Amino acid sequence: MPRRGRLLALASGAGLALAATAATGQESTTPIEDLQDQAETSANATERLVLPIPLSNPTLGTGLALAFVKVYEPEGTGKPWTTGAGALYTSHKDRALAAFHNMALDGDRLRFSGVAGYASLPLKFYGIGSAAGDRGVALDIQQDVIGGRIEGLVRVAANLHAGVRVRVQGVRTRIRTDGDGPIADLIPSIQRRSTIVAVGPSIVFDRTDAPFNPRNGVLAEAHWLVGVPLLGSDFAYSRVTASANVYHALGERTGIAARASICAAGREAPYYDLCNYGQSNDLRGYLNGQYRDRASWAVQAELRRKLWGRLGGVAFAGIGGIAPAIGRLGDTTLLPGAGLGLRYKISQAYGINARVDAAVGKNSHAIYFSVGEAF
């Protein structure tokens, strides 16, 4: 990456691949954090001053994002820094604002990242458990989220960083469907206007050969956050997430990638911080949040093939499910998913692709359009 800083104005006109609620299979991914990820990936893909970021997701529909990102590498830091801010609006009237910063020091021995922002999301709440997801009857809700996350890591061994993550989040939920009912009763009044302050350890192991589209290596991470009432949290519960990605090249034009992930949320976790199936692209083909419970798992594999020129194709499949507790994964109702996708390389130097995926799940289907690989 060039050492000189570069300021990029990034505008998208074709939707957003964004998470729908405040919790995902990878700790807490909100539209705030997804906007950050898309902006950073796109900023590293090109030096053009104006870049469309095409994104689409079945949960939030289509929309428009605008981000301003500066990518630069101060002498001796060992890793590029990114600083930026952005905003988005979608056809479902989802709105989000975000500001973020990532940095490394002392030859990448120390890492710091932070993101903060606001999101207003009209969503559907199907209830909790596999039976609720299968029933497919949803409650229309409006969820407003404000908050942020900071993380500090130190290198403790080769390719291994460990440290602390802090998440602060205020969530307000309003029922938009006329009247209440059994589904609305699953969102108690204390959860309709609440605050989370959670602290805990984070571990990241990265032995991949590229930061954006690896062909070989392993990337694994785990986060354990605990709500702390003494710091202002309305709920005292723990939430553990872990994932591992493996990449292996089968030749110059073909490679495979595999991913496994798991999530466990404590009994006091609010509805919006449970384990939502289909977030973080685990798995593609499901409406984000239709299946949620206190535990989830997923495994998937993807065959990646260069076709001709900048074009490529993928085929992917996986399986997973949700359960009422991490100790009851044997009671999982299996939720498979599979699909095909096309890739267009927008950066030869960094191997970054724009992607479109068509996926089919259990009684569902979805189209995804974004910058960067699913995992």
N, C-alpha and C positions, 0 to 999 in steps of 0.2 A: 504494500500500500504506500502511496506517496506520503512523504513526511509533511508536506505543506498542507495547511488547512484548506478546506473547500466548503463553501456554503451552498446548499442545494435547496431549492424550493420544489417540493414534491406535491403533485396534484393528482388525484385519481378521479376517474369518471365512470367506474363500472363495478361498484359494490364493495363489500368489506368481508373479509374472513375473520370474524370477530367472535369472541366468546360471549354468551348471553347472560351469564350471571356472575356473581362474585366469587365463585369457586370452580375449579377444574381439576382434572386428573393431575395437573402439575401445579400444586400449591394454589395460587389464586391468580388466574388470568382474567382480566377485565378488558373491555374495549380500550381502556387507558393503556394497559400493558401491550395489547396487540397492536395498537397504533404505533407504539414505540418500536416493537419488533419489525413491523413492516417498513417504517421509515429508516431504521438503521440498515436493514438488509438492502433496501433500494439505494441508499446513499453510498454503499460500498460497491454497487453494481455499475455505476455510471458517474461521469463528471458533468453530464448535461445539467443545465440550470433548471430546466423544467422536465419532470418525468412523471408520466401517468403511472399510478399504482393500481392496476385492475384487481379487484377483490370481490368475492361473492360468498355468501354463506346462507344456508336455508333458514337460520334462526332470525337474522336481522335483515335479510334481503339485500338490496343494492343501495349504493350511496356515494358520497363524495368525501374524500379526505384531503387535507392540506397540511403538510408538515414542513418545517424548516430545520435542517440538520447540518451540523458542522462536524466533520470527521478530521481528526488531526492526531499526530503522534509526537509529543514532546520528547526531546532527547533523553535516552536512558530509561524510558518507561517500559519498553518491551512489548507494548501492545497498543494499538490505536485507541484513542479516546473518541467518544461521541457525546455531543450535547445538542439538544433539540427540543422542539415543542410542536404540537399539532392539534388539529380539530377535525371532527367528522360529523356528518349528518346523513341519515339513510332514509329510504322510502318508507320505512316503518316508523319514522319520526324518532329514531335513536339519535342521541347527541352525546358527544364526548369531547373533552379538552384534556391535554396531557402535556407535561414537561418532564424531561428525563436527562440523566447524565451517567455515563459509564467511564471508568478510568482505571488505570493500572499504574503502579509505582515500583521502583527498585527492580527493574528487569522483569516485571510481571510477578514479583514475589507477593505484592499486595494488590488486591482488587477492591474496588468500591463501585456500587451501582445504586441508583435511586430513581424512583418514578413517582409522580403525584398527579392528581387530576380529578375530574368530575365526569360522570356519565349518567344519562337519563334514558332508561330502557323500557319500552312497552314489551312485556314478555308473556309467555303462557306457562302456568304452573299446573302440572298434571297430577301432583301428589307425590307420595313417597313409596318406593317399592316397585318391584317388577309388575305386579298386578295393576297398579295405577298406570304404569307406562303402557301396558298392553290394552287397557281400557280406552285410552286415547281421548278422554274427556278432560278439557283444560279450563282453568280459571284465568281470565285476563287480568294481569297485574301491571302496575307501573312501579318500576324500581329505580330509585335515585341513589347513586353511590358517589361518595367523596372520600378521598383518602390517599394513601401512598404506601410505599415500601422502600426500605433501605436495606442494604446488605454489605457486609465487610468480610473479606476472605483473605487468608494468608496461606501461602504455599507451605505444606507440611511434609511433602515428599514429591518425588518426580511425578508430574502430571496430576497431582492431587492438591486441591485447595479446600480448606475448611474454615468456618467462621460462624457468624451470627446473622440472622435475618429478623427484621422487625416489620410488622404490618399493622397499620392503623386504618380503620375503615368505618365510616358511618353509612348506614343503609336505611333508607325509608321506603316502605312498600305500601302501595295503595291498591285496593281491590277495584278494578275497573268494571268487572261484570256486575250487573244489577243483582242485588241480594247476596246473602252469604249461602252457606251450605256445607256439606261434609268436607269438600276440598278446602274451602276457606278456613274451616276449623283447624286445619293442619298448619296454619300460619297464626300462632297466638299473638296477642296484642304486643307483647314485649319484643317480638321479632319484627314487627312492622315499623318500628322506629328504634334502632339499636346501634350499638358501637362495638367494634371488635378491636382490641389491642392485644396482639399476639407476638410472642418472642420465642426464638428457638434456634437450634443449630442447623447449619446447611453444609453439605459436602458435595463437591463437584470433582469428578475424575474425567479428564479429557486426554485421550491418546489418539486423536484423529489426525488425519493428514491435511485437513483444510477446515477453515472456520465456518464455511457456509454450505458446501456441498461435498462432504467427505466421500472418498472412494474406499478407504481402508481405515480401520481403527475402532475404538470403543469410546462412547460418551455415556457416563452414568452420573446421576445426581439424586440426592435425597434431602428432604426438608421435613423438619419436625417442629411445628409451631404450637404453642400453648397459650390460650387466652388467660390474661392476668387481670383479675378484678381490681387489684391494688393499683393498677395503672389506668383504670377506667373502663375496662372491658365489661360488657353486660353478661358475658358468658365465660365460664371456666371449663374449657375442653381442650383436647389435643387433636391435631390433624397431621397425619403423616402421609407423605407422598414420595414415591420413588420411581425412577424410570431408568432404563438402559437401552441404548441404541448400539447396534453392531453393523459395521459396513465392511463389505468384502468385494473387491474387483475380480471379475471372472475373465478379464481381458481388457483390451483397450476400449471397447465399445459397450461392454455389458458389466453390470454389477448388481449386487443384491444388498438390501438393507432390511434390518429387522428391529423391532421395538417391543419391549415389554414394559408395562406400567402397572402400578397398584396404588390404591388410595384407601385410607381408613380415617373416619371422623368419629369423635367421641359422642356419647349419648346426648350431651347438652348442646351440640352443634346446631346453630340455626339452619333453617331450610336452605338458605342461600349459600351455606358453606359446607353442604354435604358433598358427596362424591357424585358428580354429574357425568353420566356416560355420554361419550361423543365429543367431549371437550379435548383440547390439545390434539385433535384429530385421532382420538382413541375411542372408537374407530370412526372412519368416515362412513357416511350413509345414514346417520341418525340426527334427528333434531336435538340440538343441545338442550339438555335438561328434561327431556321427556322421561328418561329413566334416571332416577337419582335415589340414593340410599346411603347408608353409613359405611359402605365398602364397595369398591369396584376394582376390576382388573381387566386387562386387555393385552393380547399379543397379536402382532401382525407382521407381515413380510411384504416386501415390494421388490419386484424385478425392474431394473432400470436399464434402458437400452438407447444408445445413440442411433438415430435413424439416418438422417443426411443433413449436412450443413449444421445449422443451429438447432434443428428439430430433434426431439427425442420422444420416447414413449415409455409408459410404466404400466404394470399390472400389479394389483395389490389385493390381499385378502387377509382376514384376521377373524378373531373371535374373542369374546369377553363376556362380562356380565356384571350385575350388581347384587349385593347381598345385605341383609340387615346388620351384619357385623363381620369383622375381619375373620373371626373364628368360624364363620358359617359360609365360607366361600363354596363349600360343597353343596349348598342349597341354591347355587346360582341358576337362574334361568338364562340359558345361553343366548347371546345376541351376536350373530355373525354379520360380517360385512365384507364386500368385495367391490372392485371396480377397475376402471381403466382411466388413463390420463395422458395428456400431451404436454410436452415441455418445449419452451423456446428460450434459448440461452441469451440473456440480455447482457451478460458480462463474460467474455472469454477469459479475462485475467483472473477472475475470482470464481468462475463456474456457477454463477447465480442464474437460476431459471425463473421465468414466469410460468405458472402452471394452471391447467384447467383439469379437474378430475370429476368424473361421473361415478357415483357410488350407490350401491343398493344395500339396504339393511333389512331387518325384520319388518316387513310391512311398511317400508319407507324407502325413499331415495333422495339424493341430494347432489347438487352441483357446487363445486368449489373453484374459485378463481382468485389467485393471489401471487405474490412474489415470494420465492423461496420454497424449499421442499417442505412436505408435511412433517418430516422428522429427519 
